[in-house]
């Protein structure tokens, strides 16, 4: 049996980690401040879809 390939490819930009929370420190209240950085390529999905053939042809 051949191994099945996944339907969607993992985004090469974020390598499958589309949302990264960056800790910026703590507020005077003691709360953690985090920034959520979403991958601009896959829009936070972690996978990339293949463009439709029509779009690819239109670019030529
Ligand atoms: Zn991505």
PDB file of the backbone (N, CA, C, O) and the ligand in Angstrom, with CONECT records:
HET     ZN  A 101       1
ATOM      1  N   UNK A   1       0.844  -1.206   0.000  1.00  0.00           N
ATOM      2  CA  UNK A   1       0.000   0.000   0.000  1.00  0.00           C
ATOM      3  C   UNK A   1       0.874   1.249   0.000  1.00  0.00           C
ATOM      4  O   UNK A   1       1.860   1.340   0.731  1.00  0.00           O
ATOM      5  N   UNK A   2       0.491   2.201  -0.833  1.00  0.00           N
ATOM      6  CA  UNK A   2       1.217   3.465  -0.848  1.00  0.00           C
ATOM      7  C   UNK A   2       0.686   4.368   0.268  1.00  0.00           C
ATOM      8  O   UNK A   2      -0.511   4.372   0.555  1.00  0.00           O
ATOM      9  N   UNK A   3       1.558   5.105   0.872  1.00  0.00           N
ATOM     10  CA  UNK A   3       1.067   6.048   1.897  1.00  0.00           C
ATOM     11  C   UNK A   3       0.221   7.140   1.272  1.00  0.00           C
ATOM     12  O   UNK A   3       0.544   7.668   0.209  1.00  0.00           O
ATOM     13  N   UNK A   4      -0.858   7.464   1.945  1.00  0.00           N
ATOM     14  CA  UNK A   4      -1.753   8.484   1.412  1.00  0.00           C
ATOM     15  C   UNK A   4      -1.152   9.871   1.588  1.00  0.00           C
ATOM     16  O   UNK A   4      -0.606  10.202   2.641  1.00  0.00           O
ATOM     17  N   UNK A   5      -1.263  10.661   0.549  1.00  0.00           N
ATOM     18  CA  UNK A   5      -0.797  12.040   0.654  1.00  0.00           C
ATOM     19  C   UNK A   5      -1.930  12.900   1.191  1.00  0.00           C
ATOM     20  O   UNK A   5      -3.091  12.685   0.842  1.00  0.00           O
ATOM     21  N   UNK A   6      -1.611  13.857   2.024  1.00  0.00           N
ATOM     22  CA  UNK A   6      -2.671  14.723   2.571  1.00  0.00           C
ATOM     23  C   UNK A   6      -3.337  15.541   1.478  1.00  0.00           C
ATOM     24  O   UNK A   6      -2.707  15.900   0.484  1.00  0.00           O
ATOM     25  N   UNK A   7      -4.622  15.834   1.671  1.00  0.00           N
ATOM     26  CA  UNK A   7      -5.384  16.566   0.657  1.00  0.00           C
ATOM     27  C   UNK A   7      -4.859  17.985   0.498  1.00  0.00           C
ATOM     28  O   UNK A   7      -4.775  18.509  -0.613  1.00  0.00           O
ATOM     29  N   UNK A   8      -4.516  18.582   1.597  1.00  0.00           N
ATOM     30  CA  UNK A   8      -4.021  19.952   1.546  1.00  0.00           C
ATOM     31  C   UNK A   8      -2.575  19.976   2.008  1.00  0.00           C
ATOM     32  O   UNK A   8      -2.198  19.277   2.948  1.00  0.00           O
ATOM     33  N   UNK A   9      -1.784  20.777   1.346  1.00  0.00           N
ATOM     34  CA  UNK A   9      -0.378  20.870   1.724  1.00  0.00           C
ATOM     35  C   UNK A   9      -0.195  21.835   2.878  1.00  0.00           C
ATOM     36  O   UNK A   9      -0.897  22.838   3.008  1.00  0.00           O
ATOM     37  N   UNK A  10       0.762  21.497   3.695  1.00  0.00           N
ATOM     38  CA  UNK A  10       1.067  22.389   4.813  1.00  0.00           C
ATOM     39  C   UNK A  10       1.682  23.658   4.253  1.00  0.00           C
ATOM     40  O   UNK A  10       2.540  23.623   3.371  1.00  0.00           O
ATOM     41  N   UNK A  11       1.229  24.763   4.780  1.00  0.00           N
ATOM     42  CA  UNK A  11       1.728  26.057   4.329  1.00  0.00           C
ATOM     43  C   UNK A  11       3.240  26.124   4.503  1.00  0.00           C
ATOM     44  O   UNK A  11       3.762  25.877   5.590  1.00  0.00           O
ATOM     45  N   UNK A  12       3.931  26.458   3.428  1.00  0.00           N
ATOM     46  CA  UNK A  12       5.388  26.498   3.493  1.00  0.00           C
ATOM     47  C   UNK A  12       5.884  27.767   4.179  1.00  0.00           C
ATOM     48  O   UNK A  12       7.041  27.864   4.588  1.00  0.00           O
ATOM     49  N   UNK A  13       4.980  28.733   4.292  1.00  0.00           N
ATOM     50  CA  UNK A  13       5.396  30.002   4.908  1.00  0.00           C
ATOM     51  C   UNK A  13       5.511  29.871   6.426  1.00  0.00           C
ATOM     52  O   UNK A  13       6.466  30.345   7.041  1.00  0.00           O
ATOM     53  N   UNK A  14       4.502  29.210   7.011  1.00  0.00           N
ATOM     54  CA  UNK A  14       4.493  29.098   8.476  1.00  0.00           C
ATOM     55  C   UNK A  14       4.755  27.664   8.915  1.00  0.00           C
ATOM     56  O   UNK A  14       4.823  27.380  10.111  1.00  0.00           O
ATOM     57  N   UNK A  15       4.901  26.761   7.953  1.00  0.00           N
ATOM     58  CA  UNK A  15       5.239  25.375   8.242  1.00  0.00           C
ATOM     59  C   UNK A  15       4.191  24.711   9.131  1.00  0.00           C
ATOM     60  O   UNK A  15       4.522  23.867   9.964  1.00  0.00           O
ATOM     61  N   UNK A  16       2.941  25.090   8.953  1.00  0.00           N
ATOM     62  CA  UNK A  16       1.851  24.444   9.678  1.00  0.00           C
ATOM     63  C   UNK A  16       1.545  25.055  11.030  1.00  0.00           C
ATOM     64  O   UNK A  16       0.740  24.526  11.797  1.00  0.00           O
ATOM     65  N   UNK A  17       2.199  26.184  11.320  1.00  0.00           N
ATOM     66  CA  UNK A  17       1.901  26.886  12.578  1.00  0.00           C
ATOM     67  C   UNK A  17       1.420  28.292  12.244  1.00  0.00           C
ATOM     68  O   UNK A  17       2.178  29.257  12.350  1.00  0.00           O
ATOM     69  N   UNK A  18       0.161  28.403  11.842  1.00  0.00           N
ATOM     70  CA  UNK A  18      -0.337  29.659  11.271  1.00  0.00           C
ATOM     71  C   UNK A  18      -0.518  30.768  12.290  1.00  0.00           C
ATOM     72  O   UNK A  18      -0.421  31.946  11.948  1.00  0.00           O
ATOM     73  N   UNK A  19      -0.777  30.410  13.523  1.00  0.00           N
ATOM     74  CA  UNK A  19      -1.003  31.451  14.533  1.00  0.00           C
ATOM     75  C   UNK A  19       0.018  31.284  15.643  1.00  0.00           C
ATOM     76  O   UNK A  19       0.080  30.242  16.296  1.00  0.00           O
ATOM     77  N   UNK A  20       0.806  32.305  15.847  1.00  0.00           N
ATOM     78  CA  UNK A  20       1.832  32.265  16.881  1.00  0.00           C
ATOM     79  C   UNK A  20       1.535  33.361  17.897  1.00  0.00           C
ATOM     80  O   UNK A  20       1.362  34.528  17.546  1.00  0.00           O
ATOM     81  N   UNK A  21       1.481  32.966  19.135  1.00  0.00           N
ATOM     82  CA  UNK A  21       1.232  33.946  20.194  1.00  0.00           C
ATOM     83  C   UNK A  21       2.564  34.385  20.785  1.00  0.00           C
ATOM     84  O   UNK A  21       3.351  33.582  21.287  1.00  0.00           O
ATOM     85  N   UNK A  22       2.775  35.662  20.705  1.00  0.00           N
ATOM     86  CA  UNK A  22       4.030  36.218  21.195  1.00  0.00           C
ATOM     87  C   UNK A  22       3.771  36.914  22.517  1.00  0.00           C
ATOM     88  O   UNK A  22       2.938  37.816  22.605  1.00  0.00           O
ATOM     89  N   UNK A  23       4.486  36.489  23.535  1.00  0.00           N
ATOM     90  CA  UNK A  23       4.332  37.115  24.842  1.00  0.00           C
ATOM     91  C   UNK A  23       5.139  38.401  24.887  1.00  0.00           C
ATOM     92  O   UNK A  23       6.348  38.397  24.656  1.00  0.00           O
ATOM     93  N   UNK A  24       4.470  39.483  25.183  1.00  0.00           N
ATOM     94  CA  UNK A  24       5.151  40.779  25.208  1.00  0.00           C
ATOM     95  C   UNK A  24       5.455  41.238  26.620  1.00  0.00           C
ATOM     96  O   UNK A  24       6.057  42.293  26.818  1.00  0.00           O
ATOM     97  N   UNK A  25       5.041  40.449  27.605  1.00  0.00           N
ATOM     98  CA  UNK A  25       5.305  40.839  28.981  1.00  0.00           C
ATOM     99  C   UNK A  25       4.035  40.812  29.808  1.00  0.00           C
ATOM    100  O   UNK A  25       3.021  40.249  29.395  1.00  0.00           O
ATOM    101  N   UNK A  26       4.098  41.410  30.954  1.00  0.00           N
ATOM    102  CA  UNK A  26       2.940  41.443  31.822  1.00  0.00           C
ATOM    103  C   UNK A  26       2.546  42.883  32.118  1.00  0.00           C
ATOM    104  O   UNK A  26       3.385  43.780  32.198  1.00  0.00           O
ATOM    105  N   UNK A  27       1.269  43.066  32.275  1.00  0.00           N
ATOM    106  CA  UNK A  27       0.765  44.394  32.629  1.00  0.00           C
ATOM    107  C   UNK A  27       0.983  44.623  34.123  1.00  0.00           C
ATOM    108  O   UNK A  27       1.261  43.676  34.859  1.00  0.00           O
ATOM    109  N   UNK A  28       0.861  45.853  34.573  1.00  0.00           N
ATOM    110  CA  UNK A  28       0.950  46.124  36.025  1.00  0.00           C
ATOM    111  C   UNK A  28      -0.080  45.337  36.820  1.00  0.00           C
ATOM    112  O   UNK A  28       0.097  45.126  38.020  1.00  0.00           O
ATOM    113  N   UNK A  29      -1.149  44.904  36.172  1.00  0.00           N
ATOM    114  CA  UNK A  29      -2.181  44.118  36.851  1.00  0.00           C
ATOM    115  C   UNK A  29      -1.780  42.655  36.984  1.00  0.00           C
ATOM    116  O   UNK A  29      -2.445  41.884  37.676  1.00  0.00           O
ATOM    117  N   UNK A  30      -0.699  42.276  36.325  1.00  0.00           N
ATOM    118  CA  UNK A  30      -0.256  40.892  36.406  1.00  0.00           C
ATOM    119  C   UNK A  30      -0.810  40.020  35.296  1.00  0.00           C
ATOM    120  O   UNK A  30      -0.636  38.802  35.311  1.00  0.00           O
ATOM    121  N   UNK A  31      -1.485  40.648  34.321  1.00  0.00           N
ATOM    122  CA  UNK A  31      -2.026  39.861  33.215  1.00  0.00           C
ATOM    123  C   UNK A  31      -0.973  39.716  32.122  1.00  0.00           C
ATOM    124  O   UNK A  31      -0.175  40.617  31.865  1.00  0.00           O
ATOM    125  N   UNK A  32      -1.003  38.564  31.500  1.00  0.00           N
ATOM    126  CA  UNK A  32      -0.055  38.363  30.411  1.00  0.00           C
ATOM    127  C   UNK A  32      -0.534  39.080  29.157  1.00  0.00           C
ATOM    128  O   UNK A  32      -1.707  39.010  28.791  1.00  0.00           O
ATOM    129  N   UNK A  33       0.379  39.758  28.521  1.00  0.00           N
ATOM    130  CA  UNK A  33       0.039  40.399  27.253  1.00  0.00           C
ATOM    131  C   UNK A  33       0.606  39.565  26.121  1.00  0.00           C
ATOM    132  O   UNK A  33       1.805  39.289  26.069  1.00  0.00           O
ATOM    133  N   UNK A  34      -0.270  39.169  25.222  1.00  0.00           N
ATOM    134  CA  UNK A  34       0.183  38.368  24.093  1.00  0.00           C
ATOM    135  C   UNK A  34      -0.306  38.979  22.793  1.00  0.00           C
ATOM    136  O   UNK A  34      -1.380  39.575  22.722  1.00  0.00           O
ATOM    137  N   UNK A  35       0.507  38.814  21.779  1.00  0.00           N
ATOM    138  CA  UNK A  35       0.116  39.230  20.444  1.00  0.00           C
ATOM    139  C   UNK A  35      -0.070  37.990  19.591  1.00  0.00           C
ATOM    140  O   UNK A  35       0.780  37.100  19.587  1.00  0.00           O
ATOM    141  N   UNK A  36      -1.183  37.930  18.867  1.00  0.00           N
ATOM    142  CA  UNK A  36      -1.429  36.801  17.982  1.00  0.00           C
ATOM    143  C   UNK A  36      -0.997  37.185  16.578  1.00  0.00           C
ATOM    144  O   UNK A  36      -1.586  38.069  15.956  1.00  0.00           O
ATOM    145  N   UNK A  37       0.028  36.519  16.087  1.00  0.00           N
ATOM    146  CA  UNK A  37       0.510  36.778  14.738  1.00  0.00           C
ATOM    147  C   UNK A  37      -0.016  35.693  13.811  1.00  0.00           C
ATOM    148  O   UNK A  37       0.336  34.520  13.939  1.00  0.00           O
ATOM    149  N   UNK A  38      -0.863  36.101  12.879  1.00  0.00           N
ATOM    150  CA  UNK A  38      -1.449  35.141  11.950  1.00  0.00           C
ATOM    151  C   UNK A  38      -0.674  35.146  10.638  1.00  0.00           C
ATOM    152  O   UNK A  38      -0.313  36.203  10.121  1.00  0.00           O
ATOM    153  N   UNK A  39      -0.429  33.976  10.118  1.00  0.00           N
ATOM    154  CA  UNK A  39       0.309  33.848   8.863  1.00  0.00           C
ATOM    155  C   UNK A  39      -0.439  34.552   7.732  1.00  0.00           C
ATOM    156  O   UNK A  39      -1.608  34.249   7.495  1.00  0.00           O
ATOM    157  N   UNK A  40       0.210  35.486   7.027  1.00  0.00           N
ATOM    158  CA  UNK A  40      -0.463  36.225   5.961  1.00  0.00           C
ATOM    159  C   UNK A  40      -0.692  35.401   4.701  1.00  0.00           C
ATOM    160  O   UNK A  40      -1.506  35.767   3.853  1.00  0.00           O
ATOM    161  N   UNK A  41       0.017  34.304   4.580  1.00  0.00           N
ATOM    162  CA  UNK A  41      -0.092  33.511   3.352  1.00  0.00           C
ATOM    163  C   UNK A  41      -1.315  32.605   3.392  1.00  0.00           C
ATOM    164  O   UNK A  41      -2.095  32.563   2.441  1.00  0.00           O
ATOM    165  N   UNK A  42      -1.481  31.882   4.492  1.00  0.00           N
ATOM    166  CA  UNK A  42      -2.576  30.921   4.569  1.00  0.00           C
ATOM    167  C   UNK A  42      -3.737  31.456   5.397  1.00  0.00           C
ATOM    168  O   UNK A  42      -4.724  30.752   5.608  1.00  0.00           O
ATOM    169  N   UNK A  43      -3.626  32.686   5.863  1.00  0.00           N
ATOM    170  CA  UNK A  43      -4.687  33.339   6.636  1.00  0.00           C
ATOM    171  C   UNK A  43      -5.035  32.560   7.890  1.00  0.00           C
ATOM    172  O   UNK A  43      -6.185  32.567   8.330  1.00  0.00           O
ATOM    173  N   UNK A  44      -4.058  31.895   8.461  1.00  0.00           N
ATOM    174  CA  UNK A  44      -4.298  31.208   9.717  1.00  0.00           C
ATOM    175  C   UNK A  44      -4.850  29.806   9.585  1.00  0.00           C
ATOM    176  O   UNK A  44      -5.245  29.199  10.581  1.00  0.00           O
ATOM    177  N   UNK A  45      -4.884  29.280   8.369  1.00  0.00           N
ATOM    178  CA  UNK A  45      -5.414  27.932   8.200  1.00  0.00           C
ATOM    179  C   UNK A  45      -4.326  26.880   8.330  1.00  0.00           C
ATOM    180  O   UNK A  45      -4.606  25.736   8.686  1.00  0.00           O
ATOM    181  N   UNK A  46      -3.094  27.257   8.047  1.00  0.00           N
ATOM    182  CA  UNK A  46      -1.996  26.315   8.157  1.00  0.00           C
ATOM    183  C   UNK A  46      -1.775  25.464   6.918  1.00  0.00           C
ATOM    184  O   UNK A  46      -0.807  24.707   6.830  1.00  0.00           O
ATOM    185  N   UNK A  47      -2.684  25.599   5.965  1.00  0.00           N
ATOM    186  CA  UNK A  47      -2.548  24.831   4.735  1.00  0.00           C
ATOM    187  C   UNK A  47      -2.718  25.750   3.534  1.00  0.00           C
ATOM    188  O   UNK A  47      -3.312  26.824   3.634  1.00  0.00           O
ATOM    189  N   UNK A  48      -2.200  25.319   2.420  1.00  0.00           N
ATOM    190  CA  UNK A  48      -2.342  26.112   1.194  1.00  0.00           C
ATOM    191  C   UNK A  48      -3.112  25.312   0.167  1.00  0.00           C
ATOM    192  O   UNK A  48      -2.816  24.144  -0.086  1.00  0.00           O
ATOM    193  N   UNK A  49      -4.083  25.944  -0.409  1.00  0.00           N
ATOM    194  CA  UNK A  49      -4.842  25.288  -1.467  1.00  0.00           C
ATOM    195  C   UNK A  49      -4.180  25.567  -2.812  1.00  0.00           C
ATOM    196  O   UNK A  49      -3.592  26.623  -3.046  1.00  0.00           O
ATOM    197  N   UNK A  50      -4.302  24.587  -3.667  1.00  0.00           N
ATOM    198  CA  UNK A  50      -3.794  24.785  -5.009  1.00  0.00           C
ATOM    199  C   UNK A  50      -4.722  25.721  -5.765  1.00  0.00           C
ATOM    200  O   UNK A  50      -5.943  25.565  -5.733  1.00  0.00           O
ATOM    201  N   UNK A  51      -4.135  26.685  -6.440  1.00  0.00           N
ATOM    202  CA  UNK A  51      -4.959  27.630  -7.185  1.00  0.00           C
ATOM    203  C   UNK A  51      -5.670  26.924  -8.332  1.00  0.00           C
ATOM    204  O   UNK A  51      -5.118  26.012  -8.947  1.00  0.00           O
ATOM    205  N   UNK A  52      -6.895  27.350  -8.615  1.00  0.00           N
ATOM    206  CA  UNK A  52      -7.605  26.778  -9.759  1.00  0.00           C
ATOM    207  C   UNK A  52      -6.827  27.014 -11.048  1.00  0.00           C
ATOM    208  O   UNK A  52      -6.139  28.024 -11.198  1.00  0.00           O
ATOM    209  N   UNK A  53      -6.948  26.073 -11.972  1.00  0.00           N
ATOM    210  CA  UNK A  53      -6.190  26.153 -13.217  1.00  0.00           C
ATOM    211  C   UNK A  53      -6.496  27.430 -13.980  1.00  0.00           C
ATOM    212  O   UNK A  53      -5.625  27.980 -14.654  1.00  0.00           O
ATOM    213  N   UNK A  54      -7.740  27.905 -13.875  1.00  0.00           N
ATOM    214  CA  UNK A  54      -8.123  29.107 -14.602  1.00  0.00           C
ATOM    215  C   UNK A  54      -7.320  30.304 -14.134  1.00  0.00           C
ATOM    216  O   UNK A  54      -6.930  31.146 -14.943  1.00  0.00           O
ATOM    217  N   UNK A  55      -7.071  30.388 -12.841  1.00  0.00           N
ATOM    218  CA  UNK A  55      -6.310  31.502 -12.322  1.00  0.00           C
ATOM    219  C   UNK A  55      -4.855  31.424 -12.773  1.00  0.00           C
ATOM    220  O   UNK A  55      -4.228  32.444 -13.059  1.00  0.00           O
ATOM    221  N   UNK A  56      -4.330  30.214 -12.832  1.00  0.00           N
ATOM    222  CA  UNK A  56      -2.945  30.054 -13.245  1.00  0.00           C
ATOM    223  C   UNK A  56      -2.777  30.445 -14.713  1.00  0.00           C
ATOM    224  O   UNK A  56      -1.808  31.107 -15.085  1.00  0.00           O
ATOM    225  N   UNK A  57      -3.731  30.028 -15.532  1.00  0.00           N
ATOM    226  CA  UNK A  57      -3.656  30.364 -16.971  1.00  0.00           C
ATOM    227  C   UNK A  57      -3.788  31.863 -17.180  1.00  0.00           C
ATOM    228  O   UNK A  57      -3.156  32.435 -18.068  1.00  0.00           O
ATOM    229  N   UNK A  58      -4.624  32.502 -16.345  1.00  0.00           N
ATOM    230  CA  UNK A  58      -4.856  33.940 -16.522  1.00  0.00           C
ATOM    231  C   UNK A  58      -3.585  34.741 -16.264  1.00  0.00           C
ATOM    232  O   UNK A  58      -3.447  35.869 -16.737  1.00  0.00           O
ATOM    233  N   UNK A  59      -2.676  34.164 -15.527  1.00  0.00           N
ATOM    234  CA  UNK A  59      -1.458  34.888 -15.210  1.00  0.00           C
ATOM    235  C   UNK A  59      -0.418  34.822 -16.312  1.00  0.00           C
ATOM    236  O   UNK A  59       0.590  35.525 -16.256  1.00  0.00           O
ATOM    237  N   UNK A  60      -0.653  33.981 -17.318  1.00  0.00           N
ATOM    238  CA  UNK A  60       0.330  33.854 -18.395  1.00  0.00           C
ATOM    239  C   UNK A  60       0.024  34.790 -19.556  1.00  0.00           C
ATOM    240  O   UNK A  60       0.757  34.806 -20.545  1.00  0.00           O
TER     241      UNK A  60
HETATM  242 ZN    ZN A 101       0.888  29.896   6.618  1.00  0.00          ZN
END
